[in-house]
Amino acid sequence: MSGAVTKSITAENTFSDEIAVQGYFNVSIVGIAGGTEVTVQRQTGVDGTVFTDVDSFTEDTETYGYEPELVLYKIGVKTGDFGTGTCKVRLGTEHRDRSSWTYMY
């Protein structure tokens, strides 16, 4: 499984598309300004209809997380959390087959 979702955010209540995540994933955020808060959400609930906040950021960041189950994630700005400017976000799960990696000894 691999892929990424991106979104340029210029208003509150704006999220990326959902992406299926299992294993390590990357979070990239640039352009946070004027009090904007970006939130990463994970699908939860017994029936999988609710999204719950996993983490939030008020500064540009490059980080990663780990998800043990196959679950939908999204990233964006909730209602009341947008300040000014344009914030660009990315949530990615780029996996590659380790058998093709080149190792230096």
C-alpha positions as a Python dict, from the first residue, in 0.01 Angstrom:
ca = {
    (1, 'M'): (0, 0, 0),
    (2, 'S'): (135, 343, -81),
    (3, 'G'): (14, 684, -171),
    (4, 'A'): (-30, 1035, -48),
    (5, 'V'): (-294, 1303, -10),
    (6, 'T'): (-222, 1674, -31),
    (7, 'K'): (-431, 1986, 16),
    (8, 'S'): (-382, 2363, -3),
    (9, 'I'): (-595, 2507, 275),
    (10, 'T'): (-730, 2863, 267),
    (11, 'A'): (-1034, 2830, 496),
    (12, 'E'): (-1161, 2653, 805),
    (13, 'N'): (-1331, 2312, 789),
    (14, 'T'): (-1107, 2198, 502),
    (15, 'F'): (-952, 1851, 496),
    (16, 'S'): (-761, 1632, 255),
    (17, 'D'): (-919, 1326, 102),
    (18, 'E'): (-903, 1019, 323),
    (19, 'I'): (-613, 775, 285),
    (20, 'A'): (-582, 417, 409),
    (21, 'V'): (-285, 393, 647),
    (22, 'Q'): (-114, 92, 801),
    (23, 'G'): (242, 110, 926),
    (24, 'Y'): (456, 423, 912),
    (25, 'F'): (322, 742, 756),
    (26, 'N'): (461, 1091, 697),
    (27, 'V'): (308, 1426, 789),
    (28, 'S'): (430, 1741, 612),
    (29, 'I'): (291, 2088, 682),
    (30, 'V'): (414, 2423, 544),
    (31, 'G'): (271, 2773, 550),
    (32, 'I'): (102, 2774, 890),
    (33, 'A'): (37, 3140, 981),
    (34, 'G'): (-187, 3369, 1179),
    (35, 'G'): (-310, 3119, 1437),
    (36, 'T'): (-391, 2829, 1204),
    (37, 'E'): (-397, 2484, 1366),
    (38, 'V'): (-368, 2172, 1147),
    (39, 'T'): (-518, 1847, 1276),
    (40, 'V'): (-454, 1484, 1179),
    (41, 'Q'): (-759, 1262, 1227),
    (42, 'R'): (-807, 883, 1240),
    (43, 'Q'): (-1130, 695, 1164),
    (44, 'T'): (-1266, 541, 1484),
    (45, 'G'): (-1581, 400, 1634),
    (46, 'V'): (-1725, 54, 1625),
    (47, 'D'): (-1885, 118, 1287),
    (48, 'G'): (-1599, 336, 1156),
    (49, 'T'): (-1806, 648, 1099),
    (50, 'V'): (-1632, 890, 1337),
    (51, 'F'): (-1299, 1070, 1292),
    (52, 'T'): (-1099, 1139, 1608),
    (53, 'D'): (-810, 1386, 1647),
    (54, 'V'): (-471, 1212, 1661),
    (55, 'D'): (-240, 1514, 1669),
    (56, 'S'): (-241, 1886, 1593),
    (57, 'F'): (24, 2135, 1483),
    (58, 'T'): (57, 2515, 1503),
    (59, 'E'): (397, 2535, 1330),
    (60, 'D'): (536, 2399, 1003),
    (61, 'T'): (652, 2043, 1057),
    (62, 'E'): (795, 1725, 906),
    (63, 'T'): (721, 1422, 1120),
    (64, 'Y'): (592, 1067, 1105),
    (65, 'G'): (358, 834, 1287),
    (66, 'Y'): (279, 465, 1308),
    (67, 'E'): (-59, 297, 1270),
    (68, 'P'): (-81, -76, 1355),
    (69, 'E'): (-424, -128, 1193),
    (70, 'L'): (-551, -50, 845),
    (71, 'V'): (-746, 270, 913),
    (72, 'L'): (-849, 583, 721),
    (73, 'Y'): (-669, 910, 804),
    (74, 'K'): (-712, 1269, 688),
    (75, 'I'): (-537, 1601, 757),
    (76, 'G'): (-675, 1953, 760),
    (77, 'V'): (-809, 2251, 952),
    (78, 'K'): (-1118, 2221, 1170),
    (79, 'T'): (-1387, 2485, 1208),
    (80, 'G'): (-1252, 2778, 1411),
    (81, 'D'): (-885, 2678, 1361),
    (82, 'F'): (-797, 2881, 1049),
    (83, 'G'): (-594, 3200, 1078),
    (84, 'T'): (-456, 3351, 757),
    (85, 'G'): (-269, 3263, 440),
    (86, 'T'): (-241, 2930, 262),
    (87, 'C'): (-132, 2619, 447),
    (88, 'K'): (-16, 2316, 246),
    (89, 'V'): (-46, 1971, 401),
    (90, 'R'): (57, 1619, 298),
    (91, 'L'): (-10, 1278, 452),
    (92, 'G'): (185, 999, 284),
    (93, 'T'): (244, 626, 306),
    (94, 'E'): (518, 563, 54),
    (95, 'H'): (630, 204, 113),
    (96, 'R'): (895, 33, -95),
    (97, 'D'): (1006, -326, -103),
    (98, 'R'): (1317, -344, 114),
    (99, 'S'): (1459, -625, -97),
    (100, 'S'): (1546, -364, -361),
    (101, 'W'): (1737, -137, -122),
    (102, 'T'): (2112, -98, -165),
    (103, 'Y'): (2315, -124, 153),
    (104, 'M'): (2664, 15, 206),
    (105, 'Y'): (2892, -186, 438),
}
